[in-house]
């Protein structure tokens, strides 16, 4: 196993002092360091537990990504700029004609997420299959049984390390059949320890003599070409190096942070056809010529979009959307939630930013765009009259043509297969806007959906039946009355004639 730990200190913070970093023979002590932290683990196929081998050997590529929907700020993030809608994202490409049944069994057993089969539970994007779970508590639910399986009943220290991953801001797991390696990357925006200011007080040491642990404490290296990121700081191989070595590196980066923010919420009142309105503070210019502003939505049940409505260019323009690039997943307009087996749909929209940029100098107001949504009928409940439906905020980003795209693979922090980047040419780099959380602790919006109370529904059923029975007897009685009344008149007329 290889392990790489990176502490990324923002230029707004003080650089790490000599007292903050102490390299000993077999460990590195870090004290009072305010930084973003990334832990990256690399395992060869032979190092994996058997049940993990059974899953990955059926895949050509497997990406499991989690984002906690918290810890957003506008500080410099260096190569860690990309985020995803909160929750769990699984993207898998089968090896040859594999049905990836072991992946579905793994999801059902360890994540407790319904998965009948890949075909019925994942949405298909060509050969790529995608599953999305908007539950931010799903990660600890997965890691606890995984820790027991990997570590065994007696290895508490091992279990603690596995469970520590559940506190990460984001977690990536990537397997590639070509390289036969599994990479796990966890990022913490701040320390999850006892420090009130979120600074790090840790000791870094190899678990065994065979393990390799590389540690870097880096900050911005100053100005660099537009598509590149420059970092400087100190590096050390713990257990091998006697001192921290100075470093200065520069590389093209696929993802960059943009000093712009956005917020989202439903228009009120919502009804059964809610609209998610997104407000952006963009400033007056795009990052470069040829860039487009885009929004990537993951839309779980019970929400859905009407693809025919989204094809109405005039309507979309009125909502601030230039065009809908992609709609994938469940778009049945009539089916209730309980009839749907897949998780939902994804939408990629290109925003209409040209007019906003041209008038920004005069107006200097925020930009807004709206995505029209609809709600499916939800199951009845014996104790409730409504259910909470939650929609994650979209990711908003600029997509720009790149001249150095063929060099991006040299980035040691490169991040691909995020769900939206495959819809753009390979020669594209991204500038990400930052969600601004004001009235919420998570990047999502919720609304109450009326549902039928099953107890009330029984009363309604009995009441309806009673009305039908009463109505039947009333109609029947009216018919009999009319029949006998008519017969009586005929008898009277006949008697008069006689």
TORVOVO-207916 format. One record per residue (C-alpha): residue number from 1; x, y, z. Coordinates in steps of 0.5 Angstrom, whole numbers, plus 500, padded with zeros to 3 digits. Layout:
! residues N
[site NUM [X Y Z]]
...
This chain:
! residues 498
[site 1 [500 500 500]]
[site 2 [502 507 498]]
[site 3 [500 513 502]]
[site 4 [500 520 501]]
[site 5 [498 526 505]]
[site 6 [498 533 503]]
[site 7 [496 539 507]]
[site 8 [494 545 503]]
[site 9 [495 552 506]]
[site 10 [491 558 504]]
[site 11 [495 564 502]]
[site 12 [490 568 507]]
[site 13 [493 563 513]]
[site 14 [500 564 515]]
[site 15 [505 559 513]]
[site 16 [507 553 517]]
[site 17 [513 555 522]]
[site 18 [519 550 523]]
[site 19 [515 549 530]]
[site 20 [509 546 527]]
[site 21 [513 541 523]]
[site 22 [517 536 526]]
[site 23 [520 530 523]]
[site 24 [523 525 527]]
[site 25 [526 518 525]]
[site 26 [519 514 524]]
[site 27 [514 520 524]]
[site 28 [512 527 523]]
[site 29 [509 531 528]]
[site 30 [504 537 526]]
[site 31 [501 542 531]]
[site 32 [497 548 530]]
[site 33 [496 547 522]]
[site 34 [490 551 519]]
[site 35 [490 547 512]]
[site 36 [486 543 507]]
[site 37 [488 536 508]]
[site 38 [488 530 503]]
[site 39 [489 523 504]]
[site 40 [491 518 498]]
[site 41 [491 511 499]]
[site 42 [494 506 493]]
[site 43 [493 499 493]]
[site 44 [495 494 488]]
[site 45 [489 488 486]]
[site 46 [493 483 490]]
[site 47 [493 487 497]]
[site 48 [485 488 496]]
[site 49 [480 484 501]]
[site 50 [477 478 497]]
[site 51 [470 481 497]]
[site 52 [473 488 494]]
[site 53 [476 483 488]]
[site 54 [470 480 487]]
[site 55 [466 487 486]]
[site 56 [472 490 482]]
[site 57 [474 484 477]]
[site 58 [467 485 474]]
[site 59 [468 493 472]]
[site 60 [473 496 467]]
[site 61 [472 503 471]]
[site 62 [469 504 478]]
[site 63 [468 511 481]]
[site 64 [465 512 488]]
[site 65 [464 519 490]]
[site 66 [461 522 496]]
[site 67 [460 529 498]]
[site 68 [458 532 505]]
[site 69 [455 538 502]]
[site 70 [458 542 508]]
[site 71 [465 546 509]]
[site 72 [464 551 503]]
[site 73 [468 557 503]]
[site 74 [471 562 498]]
[site 75 [478 561 500]]
[site 76 [484 559 495]]
[site 77 [483 551 494]]
[site 78 [489 550 489]]
[site 79 [487 543 486]]
[site 80 [482 541 490]]
[site 81 [476 546 487]]
[site 82 [472 541 484]]
[site 83 [465 539 488]]
[site 84 [459 534 487]]
[site 85 [452 535 489]]
[site 86 [451 532 496]]
[site 87 [451 525 497]]
[site 88 [454 518 494]]
[site 89 [455 518 486]]
[site 90 [457 511 483]]
[site 91 [459 511 476]]
[site 92 [461 504 473]]
[site 93 [463 501 467]]
[site 94 [462 494 466]]
[site 95 [468 489 464]]
[site 96 [466 486 457]]
[site 97 [459 484 458]]
[site 98 [459 483 465]]
[site 99 [452 485 469]]
[site 100 [456 487 475]]
[site 101 [452 483 479]]
[site 102 [457 483 485]]
[site 103 [457 491 485]]
[site 104 [449 491 486]]
[site 105 [450 486 492]]
[site 106 [455 490 495]]
[site 107 [451 496 495]]
[site 108 [445 492 498]]
[site 109 [449 489 503]]
[site 110 [454 495 506]]
[site 111 [450 501 504]]
[site 112 [443 498 505]]
[site 113 [441 501 498]]
[site 114 [435 498 494]]
[site 115 [439 495 488]]
[site 116 [435 489 484]]
[site 117 [440 489 478]]
[site 118 [444 494 475]]
[site 119 [439 495 469]]
[site 120 [433 497 474]]
[site 121 [437 501 479]]
[site 122 [442 505 475]]
[site 123 [441 510 469]]
[site 124 [445 508 463]]
[site 125 [449 513 459]]
[site 126 [452 508 454]]
[site 127 [456 503 457]]
[site 128 [457 507 463]]
[site 129 [452 506 469]]
[site 130 [450 511 474]]
[site 131 [447 511 481]]
[site 132 [446 517 486]]
[site 133 [444 517 493]]
[site 134 [442 524 496]]
[site 135 [443 521 503]]
[site 136 [449 525 507]]
[site 137 [449 519 512]]
[site 138 [450 514 507]]
[site 139 [458 514 508]]
[site 140 [458 512 515]]
[site 141 [453 507 514]]
[site 142 [457 504 509]]
[site 143 [464 504 513]]
[site 144 [462 501 519]]
[site 145 [460 494 516]]
[site 146 [466 495 512]]
[site 147 [471 496 517]]
[site 148 [468 490 521]]
[site 149 [469 486 514]]
[site 150 [476 489 513]]
[site 151 [479 489 520]]
[site 152 [476 483 524]]
[site 153 [473 484 530]]
[site 154 [479 485 535]]
[site 155 [483 491 531]]
[site 156 [480 497 534]]
[site 157 [485 502 531]]
[site 158 [484 499 524]]
[site 159 [477 500 525]]
[site 160 [478 507 527]]
[site 161 [482 509 521]]
[site 162 [476 506 517]]
[site 163 [471 510 520]]
[site 164 [475 517 520]]
[site 165 [474 517 513]]
[site 166 [466 518 514]]
[site 167 [468 525 517]]
[site 168 [471 527 510]]
[site 169 [468 533 506]]
[site 170 [469 529 500]]
[site 171 [471 521 499]]
[site 172 [473 518 492]]
[site 173 [474 511 491]]
[site 174 [477 509 484]]
[site 175 [479 503 480]]
[site 176 [482 502 474]]
[site 177 [482 495 470]]
[site 178 [488 497 466]]
[site 179 [493 499 472]]
[site 180 [490 494 477]]
[site 181 [490 499 482]]
[site 182 [485 502 487]]
[site 183 [486 509 489]]
[site 184 [482 512 495]]
[site 185 [482 519 496]]
[site 186 [479 523 502]]
[site 187 [479 531 503]]
[site 188 [478 535 510]]
[site 189 [476 542 509]]
[site 190 [478 543 516]]
[site 191 [480 538 522]]
[site 192 [475 534 525]]
[site 193 [479 534 532]]
[site 194 [478 538 538]]
[site 195 [481 544 535]]
[site 196 [476 550 535]]
[site 197 [479 553 529]]
[site 198 [480 547 525]]
[site 199 [487 547 525]]
[site 200 [491 540 525]]
[site 201 [495 537 531]]
[site 202 [497 530 528]]
[site 203 [502 525 528]]
[site 204 [504 521 521]]
[site 205 [507 515 521]]
[site 206 [507 508 517]]
[site 207 [503 503 520]]
[site 208 [508 498 518]]
[site 209 [515 498 516]]
[site 210 [513 496 509]]
[site 211 [508 502 508]]
[site 212 [510 508 504]]
[site 213 [508 515 507]]
[site 214 [509 521 503]]
[site 215 [507 528 506]]
[site 216 [507 535 503]]
[site 217 [505 541 506]]
[site 218 [504 546 501]]
[site 219 [501 553 499]]
[site 220 [500 557 493]]
[site 221 [507 558 489]]
[site 222 [505 565 486]]
[site 223 [502 567 479]]
[site 224 [502 562 474]]
[site 225 [499 561 467]]
[site 226 [492 561 467]]
[site 227 [491 554 466]]
[site 228 [496 552 471]]
[site 229 [497 551 479]]
[site 230 [503 553 482]]
[site 231 [505 550 489]]
[site 232 [511 551 494]]
[site 233 [512 548 500]]
[site 234 [516 542 504]]
[site 235 [516 534 502]]
[site 236 [518 528 506]]
[site 237 [518 521 506]]
[site 238 [516 519 513]]
[site 239 [521 514 516]]
[site 240 [526 515 510]]
[site 241 [528 522 510]]
[site 242 [532 526 515]]
[site 243 [529 533 514]]
[site 244 [523 536 510]]
[site 245 [525 538 503]]
[site 246 [523 544 499]]
[site 247 [519 543 493]]
[site 248 [516 548 488]]
[site 249 [512 545 483]]
[site 250 [507 547 477]]
[site 251 [502 543 473]]
[site 252 [496 544 468]]
[site 253 [490 543 472]]
[site 254 [483 541 470]]
[site 255 [479 544 476]]
[site 256 [480 551 478]]
[site 257 [476 555 483]]
[site 258 [472 562 481]]
[site 259 [471 567 486]]
[site 260 [464 567 485]]
[site 261 [458 564 489]]
[site 262 [451 562 488]]
[site 263 [445 560 492]]
[site 264 [439 556 491]]
[site 265 [431 555 493]]
[site 266 [424 553 491]]
[site 267 [420 559 489]]
[site 268 [414 559 494]]
[site 269 [409 557 494]]
[site 270 [411 551 491]]
[site 271 [405 546 489]]
[site 272 [406 540 485]]
[site 273 [410 543 480]]
[site 274 [416 547 484]]
[site 275 [421 551 481]]
[site 276 [428 551 483]]
[site 277 [431 558 483]]
[site 278 [439 559 483]]
[site 279 [442 566 484]]
[site 280 [449 567 482]]
[site 281 [454 573 484]]
[site 282 [458 572 478]]
[site 283 [462 579 477]]
[site 284 [462 582 470]]
[site 285 [466 577 466]]
[site 286 [468 570 464]]
[site 287 [474 566 465]]
[site 288 [477 566 458]]
[site 289 [474 567 451]]
[site 290 [470 561 449]]
[site 291 [467 559 456]]
[site 292 [460 557 457]]
[site 293 [457 557 464]]
[site 294 [453 551 466]]
[site 295 [449 547 471]]
[site 296 [449 540 473]]
[site 297 [443 537 477]]
[site 298 [442 531 480]]
[site 299 [434 530 481]]
[site 300 [432 524 485]]
[site 301 [425 521 486]]
[site 302 [420 524 487]]
[site 303 [422 530 483]]
[site 304 [422 529 475]]
[site 305 [423 534 469]]
[site 306 [419 534 463]]
[site 307 [423 533 457]]
[site 308 [418 536 452]]
[site 309 [418 542 457]]
[site 310 [425 543 457]]
[site 311 [425 543 449]]
[site 312 [421 549 449]]
[site 313 [427 554 447]]
[site 314 [423 560 448]]
[site 315 [421 558 455]]
[site 316 [428 556 457]]
[site 317 [430 563 455]]
[site 318 [425 566 460]]
[site 319 [428 562 465]]
[site 320 [435 564 464]]
[site 321 [437 557 460]]
[site 322 [440 558 454]]
[site 323 [439 550 452]]
[site 324 [439 544 456]]
[site 325 [445 539 454]]
[site 326 [443 533 457]]
[site 327 [437 529 460]]
[site 328 [438 522 463]]
[site 329 [434 518 467]]
[site 330 [427 517 469]]
[site 331 [422 522 465]]
[site 332 [416 518 465]]
[site 333 [411 524 466]]
[site 334 [405 519 469]]
[site 335 [408 514 474]]
[site 336 [408 515 481]]
[site 337 [414 514 486]]
[site 338 [413 507 488]]
[site 339 [413 505 480]]
[site 340 [420 507 479]]
[site 341 [426 503 480]]
[site 342 [431 508 478]]
[site 343 [434 513 483]]
[site 344 [432 519 478]]
[site 345 [435 523 473]]
[site 346 [440 528 471]]
[site 347 [440 535 467]]
[site 348 [446 539 464]]
[site 349 [444 546 462]]
[site 350 [448 551 459]]
[site 351 [446 558 462]]
[site 352 [444 564 458]]
[site 353 [450 569 461]]
[site 354 [451 573 454]]
[site 355 [446 578 456]]
[site 356 [448 579 463]]
[site 357 [455 580 462]]
[site 358 [453 585 457]]
[site 359 [449 589 462]]
[site 360 [453 588 468]]
[site 361 [457 594 468]]
[site 362 [450 598 468]]
[site 363 [446 594 473]]
[site 364 [451 590 477]]
[site 365 [446 585 480]]
[site 366 [446 578 481]]
[site 367 [444 573 475]]
[site 368 [438 568 476]]
[site 369 [436 562 473]]
[site 370 [430 557 474]]
[site 371 [429 550 473]]
[site 372 [422 547 472]]
[site 373 [420 541 476]]
[site 374 [415 536 478]]
[site 375 [413 532 483]]
[site 376 [411 524 483]]
[site 377 [405 522 487]]
[site 378 [408 519 494]]
[site 379 [406 513 498]]
[site 380 [400 513 503]]
[site 381 [402 513 510]]
[site 382 [398 512 517]]
[site 383 [401 517 521]]
[site 384 [403 523 516]]
[site 385 [399 528 511]]
[site 386 [406 530 508]]
[site 387 [413 528 506]]
[site 388 [419 532 506]]
[site 389 [422 532 499]]
[site 390 [429 534 498]]
[site 391 [433 537 492]]
[site 392 [441 538 492]]
[site 393 [443 544 489]]
[site 394 [446 544 482]]
[site 395 [454 544 481]]
[site 396 [455 551 477]]
[site 397 [461 552 473]]
[site 398 [465 555 467]]
[site 399 [467 550 462]]
[site 400 [473 553 458]]
[site 401 [477 550 452]]
[site 402 [484 548 454]]
[site 403 [490 549 450]]
[site 404 [494 544 455]]
[site 405 [489 539 456]]
[site 406 [494 533 454]]
[site 407 [499 535 460]]
[site 408 [493 535 465]]
[site 409 [495 528 466]]
[site 410 [501 530 470]]
[site 411 [497 533 475]]
[site 412 [498 529 481]]
[site 413 [491 531 484]]
[site 414 [487 530 477]]
[site 415 [480 528 478]]
[site 416 [476 526 473]]
[site 417 [469 522 472]]
[site 418 [465 527 476]]
[site 419 [459 526 472]]
[site 420 [459 532 468]]
[site 421 [466 532 465]]
[site 422 [464 527 460]]
[site 423 [459 531 456]]
[site 424 [465 536 455]]
[site 425 [471 535 450]]
[site 426 [477 532 453]]
[site 427 [480 539 452]]
[site 428 [476 543 457]]
[site 429 [478 545 464]]
[site 430 [473 548 469]]
[site 431 [472 554 474]]
[site 432 [467 552 479]]
[site 433 [463 557 483]]
[site 434 [462 556 491]]
[site 435 [455 555 494]]
[site 436 [454 560 499]]
[site 437 [450 557 505]]
[site 438 [446 562 509]]
[site 439 [439 559 512]]
[site 440 [442 552 511]]
[site 441 [448 547 513]]
[site 442 [447 543 507]]
[site 443 [447 545 500]]
[site 444 [440 543 499]]
[site 445 [433 545 499]]
[site 446 [427 542 501]]
[site 447 [419 542 501]]
[site 448 [413 539 504]]
[site 449 [409 534 499]]
[site 450 [402 533 501]]
[site 451 [400 525 501]]
[site 452 [394 521 503]]
[site 453 [394 519 510]]
[site 454 [392 511 510]]
[site 455 [388 512 516]]
[site 456 [384 517 512]]
[site 457 [384 514 506]]
[site 458 [380 508 509]]
[site 459 [375 513 512]]
[site 460 [374 515 505]]
[site 461 [374 508 502]]
[site 462 [368 507 507]]
[site 463 [365 513 506]]
[site 464 [365 513 499]]
[site 465 [362 506 499]]
[site 466 [357 508 504]]
[site 467 [355 514 499]]
[site 468 [355 509 493]]
[site 469 [350 504 497]]
[site 470 [346 510 499]]
[site 471 [345 512 492]]
[site 472 [344 505 489]]
[site 473 [338 504 494]]
[site 474 [335 512 492]]
[site 475 [336 510 485]]
[site 476 [333 503 486]]
[site 477 [327 506 490]]
[site 478 [326 512 485]]
[site 479 [325 507 480]]
[site 480 [320 502 484]]
[site 481 [316 508 486]]
[site 482 [316 511 478]]
[site 483 [314 504 476]]
[site 484 [309 503 481]]
[site 485 [306 510 481]]
[site 486 [305 509 473]]
[site 487 [302 502 474]]
[site 488 [297 505 479]]
[site 489 [295 511 474]]
[site 490 [293 505 469]]
[site 491 [289 501 473]]
[site 492 [285 508 475]]
[site 493 [284 510 468]]
[site 494 [282 503 466]]
[site 495 [277 503 472]]
[site 496 [274 510 470]]
[site 497 [273 507 463]]
[site 498 [269 501 465]]
